[in-house]
């Protein structure tokens, strides 16, 4: 993380004076950074090819287009993502869960002309293609189920016999799944570790 000291200083206008490890960075190193001027930010860093610039883009998109309360992105490149620090205290209260449901419902109201996205994204450390596709079943079959299965097969994490069964399943999806009424914007990584609360509300 200290190799990014100059970048942090240029991006924030203040030098970092303290680094505290944080949990939750399953594919990157995450630190709470104290700046010389007293501000506190979060820095996420990784090796070349970490696509943290893409993560920054996705956070901005969820905020600007989806209206979600996500960290403000201060800087993003392939190996470094800087965000504002969000105070949190307490877990998901009943009120926070209702608020989260409302926020996600509003997110899902954001639609498009086809399934997919303007650019490829990532989920964890995995590349995720999002070509424009008119059929949801075809998009799910080709660019989620089969694509991820092939990545697992190529990485030696999926037995070839199981890959064959998945291909058979994929060929029958059209008979079991129905097309959705319209595309909806989804978060893609919604779990409790990505939800911060403070005073019984989503932070």
Beta strands, then each sheet from edge to edge (+ up, - down):
strand 1: 16-21
strand 2: 29-35
strand 3: 40-45
strand 4: 73-76
strand 5: 80-84
strand 6: 121-123
strand 7: 126-128
strand 8: 197-198
strand 9: 201-202
sheet 1: 1+ 2- 3+ 5- 4+
sheet 2: 6+ 7-
sheet 3: 8+ 9-
end
